[in-house]
Amino acid sequence: MTFEKLHSDVKCNCTDKAESDTVNEYVRKLKKDTIQDSDFATHWERGIKPERDECEDICSYKGVSINQFKEEFEKLIVSKYINTFTINPKKGAHYLKFKLKEETGKVKFTPEDDDQSHYNLFKSDTFTLESLITIDIVKFA
């Protein structure tokens, strides 16, 4: 698995301490009720760059924000998604529950404030939506 696209324009090793994970389930909020390529576009790919040039910030913008789906995190995740939806309904009212296939990429535990389910997904060079195993698309709002 290679990450040349991820590292091509930075001097950071974003996959340091990141791991392959084909066992756990993850969720990602969708813009519509079907998955689209844009749902897995990173801030960096959309031209949004961090204010600071520190590797932690850069790698955060180069990763896809996902949440590890476990029963103890479900209410927290859905609450966060509902809050985002309430502020901006264009952000969508569905989430994708999925697993990663081999060679999809690597995940890195990146907890946020009270959210211990947060991870960054660093997509491999061969990443496509077919790299994901769709478990379910859930309407949350």
Solvent accessible surface area in square Angstrom, and as a share of the most:
residue,aa,sasa,rsa
1,M,83,0.37
2,T,75,0.43
3,F,23,0.09
4,E,127,0.57
5,K,143,0.61
6,L,16,0.08
7,H,47,0.21
8,S,90,0.58
9,D,86,0.45
10,V,24,0.14
11,K,206,0.87
12,C,12,0.07
13,N,95,0.48
14,C,1,0.00
15,T,19,0.11
16,D,74,0.38
17,K,166,0.70
18,A,11,0.09
19,E,120,0.54
20,S,64,0.41
21,D,21,0.11
22,T,51,0.29
23,V,116,0.67
24,N,51,0.26
25,E,56,0.25
26,Y,0,0.00
27,V,0,0.00
28,R,44,0.16
29,K,36,0.15
30,L,1,0.00
31,K,85,0.36
32,K,122,0.52
33,D,84,0.44
34,T,78,0.45
35,I,47,0.24
36,Q,56,0.25
37,D,108,0.56
38,S,48,0.31
39,D,3,0.02
40,F,2,0.01
41,A,19,0.15
42,T,6,0.03
43,H,77,0.34
44,W,44,0.15
45,E,105,0.47
46,R,110,0.40
47,G,56,0.54
48,I,78,0.40
49,K,106,0.45
50,P,19,0.12
51,E,179,0.80
52,R,132,0.48
53,D,128,0.67
54,E,94,0.42
55,C,65,0.39
56,E,144,0.64
57,D,29,0.15
58,I,16,0.08
59,C,13,0.08
60,S,51,0.33
61,Y,60,0.23
62,K,14,0.06
63,G,5,0.05
64,V,2,0.01
65,S,49,0.31
66,I,0,0.00
67,N,4,0.02
68,Q,13,0.06
69,F,28,0.12
70,K,82,0.35
71,E,154,0.69
72,E,127,0.57
73,F,38,0.16
74,E,67,0.30
75,K,176,0.75
76,L,63,0.31
77,I,0,0.00
78,V,33,0.19
79,S,66,0.43
80,K,66,0.28
81,Y,13,0.05
82,I,70,0.36
83,N,92,0.47
84,T,44,0.26
85,F,53,0.22
86,T,99,0.57
87,I,134,0.68
88,N,56,0.29
89,P,83,0.52
90,K,178,0.76
91,K,86,0.37
92,G,6,0.06
93,A,12,0.09
94,H,32,0.14
95,Y,6,0.02
96,L,0,0.00
97,K,37,0.16
98,F,0,0.00
99,K,56,0.24
100,L,3,0.01
101,K,91,0.39
102,E,129,0.58
103,E,90,0.41
104,T,1,0.01
105,G,4,0.04
106,K,54,0.23
107,V,8,0.04
108,K,56,0.24
109,F,97,0.40
110,T,33,0.19
111,P,62,0.39
112,E,80,0.36
113,D,147,0.76
114,D,123,0.64
115,D,7,0.04
116,Q,91,0.40
117,S,0,0.00
118,H,8,0.03
119,Y,34,0.13
120,N,8,0.04
121,L,0,0.00
122,F,1,0.00
123,K,36,0.15
124,S,7,0.04
125,D,29,0.15
126,T,100,0.58
127,F,34,0.14
128,T,69,0.40
129,L,34,0.17
130,E,127,0.57
131,S,16,0.10
132,L,10,0.05
133,I,78,0.40
134,T,77,0.45
135,I,71,0.36
136,D,67,0.35
137,I,58,0.30
138,V,41,0.24
139,K,134,0.57
140,F,23,0.10
141,A,48,0.37
